[in-house]
């Protein structure tokens, strides 16, 4: 008798405020899992959707929904082929996160929310080659922290290895 084990591909969503370390952690996690990586922020820029509605003070929900429309079919193909996927984004619109999860629910997405206080996020953003600025860091921090989702992980110390290990332990 031959027993065949089929590897279940993982769908991991990393969310959190600007400057929290989402991209750094997500890229390292994707490499560790031999997974494909999707950055919502990069896609917003590439698709020319990273446009702030100044009446709202942030990028509107429909722009993020267009990114969901773009990535969901690609993610389904990858996961059905047994390739894990890591998606990172602020996900400050709960409806956008819930839409992504609902559309990919068959793959049992795992959501991790990275947390740190506002001052840490402002400082980390200011140290980037192309910072978004204090006002943006504060606005995104406030929006992301309006709701919790999934497993919360403290990233105040910026210990990438510890955060990676915590995520891997929970998969």
FENHU-V303987 format. One record per residue. N is the residue number from 1. SS is DSSP state (h for helix, s for strand, l for the rest). OMEGA is omega in whole degrees, 0 to 359 (NA if undefined). NEAR is the number of other C-alpha atoms within 8 Angstrom. Layout:
n->N ss->SS omega->OMEGA near->NEAR
n->N ss->SS omega->OMEGA near->NEAR
This chain:
n->1 ss->l omega->179 near->2
n->2 ss->l omega->177 near->3
n->3 ss->l omega->180 near->4
n->4 ss->l omega->176 near->4
n->5 ss->l omega->177 near->4
n->6 ss->l omega->177 near->4
n->7 ss->l omega->178 near->5
n->8 ss->l omega->179 near->5
n->9 ss->l omega->181 near->11
n->10 ss->l omega->170 near->12
n->11 ss->s omega->185 near->13
n->12 ss->s omega->178 near->11
n->13 ss->s omega->178 near->12
n->14 ss->s omega->180 near->14
n->15 ss->s omega->178 near->13
n->16 ss->s omega->183 near->14
n->17 ss->l omega->176 near->14
n->18 ss->l omega->177 near->11
n->19 ss->l omega->183 near->12
n->20 ss->l omega->181 near->14
n->21 ss->l omega->182 near->10
n->22 ss->h omega->185 near->13
n->23 ss->h omega->179 near->8
n->24 ss->h omega->182 near->8
n->25 ss->h omega->182 near->11
n->26 ss->h omega->179 near->13
n->27 ss->h omega->179 near->9
n->28 ss->h omega->178 near->9
n->29 ss->h omega->179 near->11
n->30 ss->h omega->179 near->13
n->31 ss->h omega->181 near->8
n->32 ss->h omega->183 near->7
n->33 ss->h omega->187 near->7
n->34 ss->l omega->184 near->8
n->35 ss->l omega->171 near->12
n->36 ss->s omega->184 near->10
n->37 ss->s omega->175 near->11
n->38 ss->s omega->175 near->9
n->39 ss->s omega->179 near->10
n->40 ss->h omega->180 near->12
n->41 ss->h omega->179 near->8
n->42 ss->h omega->180 near->7
n->43 ss->h omega->176 near->10
n->44 ss->h omega->179 near->13
n->45 ss->h omega->182 near->9
n->46 ss->h omega->182 near->7
n->47 ss->l omega->180 near->7
n->48 ss->l omega->179 near->7
n->49 ss->l omega->180 near->9
n->50 ss->l omega->185 near->10
n->51 ss->l omega->180 near->7
n->52 ss->s omega->171 near->9
n->53 ss->s omega->188 near->9
n->54 ss->l omega->173 near->6
n->55 ss->l omega->179 near->4
n->56 ss->l omega->182 near->8
n->57 ss->l omega->179 near->7
n->58 ss->s omega->178 near->9
n->59 ss->s omega->184 near->11
n->60 ss->l omega->182 near->9
n->61 ss->h omega->185 near->9
n->62 ss->h omega->177 near->6
n->63 ss->h omega->178 near->11
n->64 ss->h omega->178 near->13
n->65 ss->h omega->177 near->9
n->66 ss->h omega->176 near->8
n->67 ss->h omega->175 near->11
n->68 ss->h omega->179 near->11
n->69 ss->h omega->182 near->8
n->70 ss->h omega->188 near->8
n->71 ss->h omega->184 near->8
n->72 ss->h omega->180 near->11
n->73 ss->h omega->180 near->8
n->74 ss->h omega->180 near->8
n->75 ss->h omega->179 near->9
n->76 ss->h omega->179 near->9
n->77 ss->h omega->181 near->8
n->78 ss->h omega->182 near->12
n->79 ss->h omega->177 near->14
n->80 ss->h omega->176 near->8
n->81 ss->l omega->178 near->6
n->82 ss->l omega->180 near->9
n->83 ss->l omega->179 near->12
n->84 ss->l omega->182 near->13
n->85 ss->s omega->173 near->16
n->86 ss->s omega->179 near->15
n->87 ss->s omega->175 near->13
n->88 ss->s omega->178 near->14
n->89 ss->s omega->177 near->12
n->90 ss->l omega->183 near->11
n->91 ss->l omega->177 near->10
n->92 ss->l omega->170 near->9
n->93 ss->l omega->182 near->9
n->94 ss->h omega->181 near->8
n->95 ss->h omega->180 near->7
n->96 ss->h omega->178 near->12
n->97 ss->h omega->181 near->9
n->98 ss->h omega->177 near->8
n->99 ss->h omega->180 near->9
n->100 ss->h omega->181 near->10
n->101 ss->h omega->181 near->9
n->102 ss->h omega->182 near->7
n->103 ss->h omega->180 near->7
n->104 ss->l omega->187 near->11
n->105 ss->h omega->181 near->8
n->106 ss->h omega->182 near->4
n->107 ss->h omega->178 near->9
n->108 ss->l omega->181 near->8
n->109 ss->l omega->176 near->11
n->110 ss->s omega->184 near->10
n->111 ss->s omega->176 near->11
n->112 ss->s omega->177 near->14
n->113 ss->s omega->178 near->13
n->114 ss->s omega->185 near->15
n->115 ss->s omega->171 near->12
n->116 ss->l omega->180 near->10
n->117 ss->l omega->185 near->7
n->118 ss->h omega->183 near->9
n->119 ss->h omega->178 near->6
n->120 ss->h omega->180 near->11
n->121 ss->h omega->178 near->15
n->122 ss->h omega->181 near->13
n->123 ss->h omega->181 near->9
n->124 ss->h omega->178 near->10
n->125 ss->h omega->183 near->14
n->126 ss->h omega->181 near->10
n->127 ss->l omega->179 near->7
n->128 ss->l omega->176 near->7
n->129 ss->l omega->179 near->4
n->130 ss->l omega->183 near->4
n->131 ss->l omega->177 near->8
n->132 ss->l omega->178 near->8
n->133 ss->l omega->184 near->9
n->134 ss->h omega->182 near->9
n->135 ss->h omega->179 near->6
n->136 ss->h omega->180 near->8
n->137 ss->h omega->179 near->16
n->138 ss->h omega->182 near->10
n->139 ss->h omega->182 near->9
n->140 ss->h omega->177 near->12
n->141 ss->h omega->180 near->13
n->142 ss->h omega->181 near->8
n->143 ss->h omega->181 near->9
n->144 ss->h omega->185 near->13
n->145 ss->l omega->174 near->9
n->146 ss->l omega->178 near->7
n->147 ss->l omega->175 near->6
n->148 ss->l omega->179 near->7
n->149 ss->l omega->178 near->8
n->150 ss->l omega->183 near->8
n->151 ss->s omega->179 near->7
n->152 ss->s omega->178 near->10
n->153 ss->s omega->179 near->10
n->154 ss->s omega->179 near->8
n->155 ss->l omega->180 near->12
n->156 ss->l omega->182 near->8
n->157 ss->l omega->181 near->4
n->158 ss->l omega->177 near->7
n->159 ss->l omega->186 near->7
n->160 ss->h omega->182 near->8
n->161 ss->h omega->180 near->6
n->162 ss->h omega->179 near->7
n->163 ss->h omega->177 near->12
n->164 ss->h omega->181 near->11
n->165 ss->h omega->178 near->8
n->166 ss->h omega->178 near->9
n->167 ss->h omega->181 near->9
n->168 ss->h omega->178 near->7
n->169 ss->h omega->184 near->6
n->170 ss->h omega->179 near->5
n->171 ss->l omega->NA near->5
